[in-house]
Amino acid sequence: MSGYTQEEALEYVEENDVRFVRLAFSDMLGNHKNISIQPDMLAQAFSQGIAFDAFRILGFDDPKYRNLYLVPDPSTLSVLPWRPQTGRVIRFYCNVVTQNGTPYPYDTRRFLMDSIRECRDAGFLVRLGLRSEFYLFKNDEEGTPTLEPMDHGTYFDVAPLDKGENIRREICLSLSDMEVAPRSSHHETGPGQNEIEFRASGALQSADHFMTYKNVVTTIAARNGLTASFEPKPLEGMPGNGFHLQIALFRGAENLFDTDPDTVLAFMAGVFNRIRDITVFLNTRKESYLRFGENEAPKYLTWSHQNESRLFRVPLVSDRYEYCLLRSPDSMLNPYIAFAMVIQAGLLGVKNKEKLPEPLEKPGYTISDEERKKYQKLPLSLGEAIDVARESEFLNDEKRKAITDRFLDTLKDNEL
């Protein structure tokens, strides 16, 4: 992240020919929203916020909070590299506050910030690495999206079978210019399917980075006459778009897998033991549940060190453990509330000193139907996931109930 202070951000605007300032945020379901202001309004945005019509935003329609304001986080200043470099356009991510300046209780970015603060109070920080897949589809002559993939490449193909390599390069260069550091990119298994992996960052930075990534991918695709889809199952019979969440715990510069592995395993157990409760935050579409059990997407509540089809993996990296990998989410999630729920579930595991079950290392094809009956499954429909969340003791806790109810009500009204 740029790490600008308010004063530095205002100075940057004055000295770098900035003509437009975009104030970005997320609605309750993770859709990217923004408003543009003139540069001379930025000081007011920092001090008072910029008003917007809250009732028009999913999850923000509340008669108690008709007047809401966007307050930019100066540390998220970023130049939009596809806009002109003379007369620049910059963007900030924002927190949402009420008329008297108090945090809006359903602001998911603030909810994540509070969860990070709890981690800090518990003596460690969570760093998240992201790996996300998307399809690139052709548009018709009128520019309307089709379901015809841009190529018929397969896993790790190169040109000419992989026709997306130039677009991925443009995406990665744009992300790098915005201080979002890709780690790798390649063609995925499905036709027209791509994957980009990111270096680990703090949880809030990772959520902001994910919002930036989706915005960049859709923008660069459109500039190339294509449509990008992050939908969990855009093509019937083809691999879905997964989102893998790499979780590492740190105390200062020390990875706790090296110095305090019991805390890491307890954190992982906390997430594992509540994964059914929080699946609705990780998989928010009806089609999300068509992925489970197909093409190495998990279906059962199991974990492993090396088996890539398990819900959780704890792989060896250069003969040491560094992180665990949660493999069930997809890219249509709201990263702020999803990451917060994962963190809070893990924190409870640490507090209770919870234990993981034994790992399941054997290949899936060697597991009999009788053996499978021993393992719980993830919810297998959005309706089931909502019902599980409604009945969850974890989510009905005072700390989480209000934002959970608002999320579930918004989801049910707009997705079922």
N, C-alpha and C positions, 0 to 999 in steps of 0.2 A: 504494500500500500504506500501511497505517497507520504502519509504522515503529516500533512499540512495542518497548521493551526489556523484559527479564524483569520488572524492578522496576515499570515503568509498566503492564505487563499485569496484574500482581498488584494494583496499586493500582486499576486500572480495575475489576477484579472486585469489590473491596471497596466501591467508591464508587457502583456503578451497578446494584445489585440483580441481579447475575448469579446465576442458580440452577442452570444447567447449562452445562457446557463440553464441546464436541464436539472430539475429536481425529481429524482426517481425514487420509487418505493414499490412495495408489493401489496396486492390485495390479499384477502384471507386465503385464497387458493393458490397463490404464487404467481399470478399474472403480473407482468411488468407494466407499471404505470409511470407517467411522468407529466410534468408541466414545465414549459419554458418561461423563463423570466429574463428581463434585461439585466445587464451587469450591474447597473446602479441600484438594483433591488436586492442585491446579495447581502448587503449589510443588514437590511431589514429582515431578510430571511433568517439570518443567524440570530438576531436579537428577539424577533417577535414571531417568526414563522410566516409562511405564505398560506392563506386560506384556500380551501378547495371544497367542492360540493361532495361531502362525505357520503350522502345518501345514494350517490350514483356508483359507489365502489362496493364490490362484493364483500360482504362481511362488515361494512362500515355503516350500514343503514341502521341507526339507532336514535330514537327521538331524544334521548338524554344527551347525545353528543352531536348535535347538528353542526356545530362550528368546530371544525378540526383544521390543524395547521401542520405544514411540512417544515421541519427544521433540519437543514442539511448538516451532515457529518463532514466537517472540513477534511478529515483524514482520507476521505474517499474521492477527493478531486481527481478527475481523469479527463484527458482530452479525447474526444471522439475522432479517431484517426481517419475515418472515411469522410469526414466533413472538411471543408476548406481550411488550409493552414493560415490563410489570411482571413481574419474575421472568424476566429476559432469558436468552436462549440465545446464546452466542458460539461461534465456531469458530476453530480453528487448523489449519494444515497442518503435518504432522510429518515429521521424518526418522526413519529406522529404525536402531536400534543393537543390538549384541549385548549379552550379559550383562555383559561387562566395559567397555561404553561405546564400543567401537570401531564405526565405521560398518558396517552390514550390506552385504556386497559386491554384493548384487543390489537395492539400493535405487535405483530409477531417478531419484528426485529428487536424491539425492546424486550420481549419475552426471552429471546435468545441471549441478549446481553445480561439479563438477570440470571440465567442459567450458568453463564460463564463466570459471573461473580460468585455463585455458589461453589463452583469448582475451585476458584482461587481461595475461597475461605476453607475449603477442604484440603488445600495444600498442593494442588497440581493444576495443570492446564491441559486441555484437549486440543490436539492438532488433527486436522482432517485433510485427507487427500481424496480427490474426486476423480472418478472415471465414468464418462458418460457417452452413450451411443445415440446416433440420430441417422435418419434416412434423408437422402436428397432425391426429390422427385422432379420430373419435368413439368413445365407449364404448357398449356395449349397455346394456340396462336393468339388468343385474346388475353393471355397472361393468367388464366385460371389454373390453379393447381390440379394436377392429375395424380393418379396412383401408379404412373409409369416410372420406375426407378431410372436414375440418370445413367446407370451402367449395370452390367451383370457380373461384376467382379465378386470374388469370394475372399476369404480370410487372408490378409497380408498380401493380396495381389499387388502388382505394379502396373504402370501404364504399358500398353493401351487398355488392358482389362479394367484397371482402376482409372476411372475418368475423374475422380474427385480429388486427386493429389494436389492440383493447383489451387483448388478452392480451400482445401485443408491448410495449405501453406499460407494463403491469404488470411485465413481465420487465425492461425497461430501467430502470424506476424502482427496482426491487429491486436490480439490479446496481449502479446509481449509489449507492444507500445503502450498498452493500458495498465501495465504492471501486473498482469495476470499471467503467471508463468506456466505455459504448457510443458509437460514432461515428455510426451510422445503422442503420435497420431498415426493412424493406419486405417486401411479398409477393413471393415468387419465382415462377418460371415454372410449377411444378407445382401441381395443386390441393391446397390446404391446406399449401403449402410456404412457408417464411419464411426470411429471412436477417437476421443481425445482424452488424455489423462493429464492431471495437473499436480504440481508439487504441493506438498502439504503446507497448510497455513493454519493460523488460529481459527476457531470455529466461526467467528463473526466475519472475518476476512474471507473465509471459504464460502460462506453463504452469499456475500456480496459478489465474490468472483463467479459463483455459479449463475447469478442473475446476469452479470456482464457477459458471460460465455454464451448463454442462450440468446441474448440480444445480438451479440456479434455474429453468431452462426446464422440466425434468421436474416440479418441484414446483408451479410456477404452473399448468402445464397440468393437472395432477391436481386442483388446487384448483378448476379450472373445468370439471371433468368430462370432460377430454380426455386423450389420451396423446400425448406427444411422441416422435418417432422420429428418431434421428440415423443410422440404418442407411444404408449407402451406396446401396442400391437397393431401397427398401421397396415400390415399386409397379412392376410390370412394364410396360414401354413408356412410363414417365414419367421425367422428369429425376431423376438421383440427387442425393444430398446431398453436395456438395463442401465442401472446407475449404481456403481459400487462405491461404498463409503469406507475409506481407509482410516482407522481410528488409532491414534497413538497418544499416550499420556506422558507428560513431561513435568519435571520439577526443576525449574531453571533450565539448564542445558542438558540435563540428564534424562534419558529415556527410561521410564520406570520399568520397562521390560528388563533393563540391565540392573537396576538398583532395588526395585520393589515389585517383582512380578506378581506377588499375591494381590496387590491393589489392582493391577491391570486385569487379572483373571476375575476378580470380584466385580469390577466395572463391567466386564464382558458378560458375566453371569447376570448382572442386573438387567442388561439389555436383553439377553437371551430369555430370561424368565418373564419379560413383559413385552416380548416382540409381538404377540398376538394383539395385545392391548393397543399398541402404537402403530400397527400395520396400516391403519386408515390414513395416518399422516404421511406414510412412506409410499403408499400406493393409492392414489386418489381417484382413479378412473375405473369404470366397469371393466374396460379392456385390460387393466393392470393385472387382473386375476387370471387372464388367459395365458399369461407368461409362465405362471408357476408350474413347475414340473416339466417344462419343455426347454430343449436346447440349453441344458445345464442351469437354468433358473431354478432356485430352490423351491421346494414344496413342503418338506418336513422340517421340524425343529431339530436339527442336528448340526454338529460342528466337526471340523477336521483340521489337521495341519496342512495336508497337501491335496485332498480331494476337492476339485474345483466346482463341484455341484452342490456343496453344502451351504447352509444358510450363513454360517460363519467359517472363515478360514483364519488360521494363525500360521502363515507360511514362514519357512526358514529363509532368511535373506543373508547371504554370505556367512552361513553357519551361526546365525543368531536370529532371535526373534525381535522384531521392531514394531509391529503393529498387528491389529486384527482387521479383517475385511468383512463388512456386512454386505451381503450380495442380493438382498430381496428388493430394495427400493427401485423406483424408476424415475425418470427425469421430469415427470409432470408434478412432482411434489413442490410444496412451498419450503425452500431450504431453511428458512428461519425457524418455523415451528417444528419441522422434521428434525433438524439438528438439536433443537432444544429438548425435544422429547427423548431422543436417544441419550443425550447427556444426563437428563434428570433420572432416567431409568438406570443408567450406569452409576450415578451418584448413590442411589438407593441401594444398589448392589454392594458398593463399597461400605456404606454405613452399616449394612446388615451382615457384612462379611459372607456374602453368598458364594455358592460353589457351582461350578459347571458340572453337567453330567459327563460321563466318559465320552471321549471323541469317537466318531464313527469313521474309521479310516478305509474300510473295504469299499471297492467299487460298487456303484449302484446296481449294476446288472447281476451281481452275486448275492443281492439281498432278496430273500424270498418275500412273498406277499404276507406270510405269517409274521415275519420279522418286522415288516413295515408297520404293522398294526400297533407295535409298541411305541411308535413315535407320534407325537402330536403334529398336526398340520397347521400351516399358516391359514388364515381365513381364505376361503376359496371363492368369495364373491364380495363386492363392495358392500352389499347389504349386510352380510355376515360380519364384515369388518366394523361397520358402524354399530351393529348390535353389541359386539364384543367391547367396543370402546365405551358405549353407553353404560354397560354393566361393570366396567373396570373400577376396582377399588383404587388403583393407582391414579387413574384419570379423574376420579371423583374427589380426590384430595382437594382441599381448599385452594392450594397453590395453583392447581391446574384446571379446576372444574369450569370456571367462567370462560376461559379461552377455548377449552375443549368443546363446550356446548355451542359456543358461537361458530367454531369451525365445522362441527357436525351439522348444525342447522343450515349453514351456508352451503355445505357440500350436498346435503340431501335436497335442498331447494333447487340446486343448479346442475346436479350430475345424475341423479336417479331418474 
